[in-house]
Amino acid sequence: MDVLYFAWVRERIGLGRERVETTAVTVADLVAELSAREERYALAFADLKSLRVALDQDLAEFSAPLAGVREVAFFPPMTGG
């Protein structure tokens, strides 16, 4: 699946997107796999309350299943004016 990183998440990880082969069942499982890779991932995912996730461009929860998902995007909460 494609994993996209936006804003400060991208800055901490050093990538805007990557292709990931995973056995993760949920978004939370994917986060755990990514966090275990390297410290830069662990730092980016250290506080999940400060992150949002979208699956195939639809907002989702970290408990959401990944079955059939082609794209996962991580980004900070957005504020509008």
Secondary structure, 3 states (H helix, E strand, C coil): CEEEECCHHHHHHCCCEEECCCCCCEHHHHHHHHHHHCHHHHHHCCCHHHCEEEECCEEECCCCECCCCCEEEEECCCCCC
